[in-house]
């Protein structure tokens, strides 16, 4: 599989009736209809209307990946949630590192002024 140099958009992918896992609980999915070069699914429950996909109250996913907001869970994988203890340890390590750097800088300044005062005649 090749990758595009442009990169993909991070917009959410909504579930659509052209997906092989898309199902209607009313069993009202009709035939495909070609409109302006694109295939759309007709809804038999509402006469003469097109299927609205994830916005319909009767839609569901055979793989159980349809999220409540209508996005598809098959494509967008969320990052694993970190444990609270791991997050706390991470921030604790960062604070310790910052304190060490601050102490190094303080000791550097003290040594610098000592040398300066040592060389100066009072």
Protein Blocks (a to p, Z undefined) as FASTA:
>chain_A
ZZdfkbpafbdcdddfkbmkbccfklpaccdddeehiacdddfklghiacehjmpmkbcc
fklpacfkopafklmccdddddfklmmmmmmmmmmmmmmmmmmmmmmmmmmmmmmmmmpc
ZZ
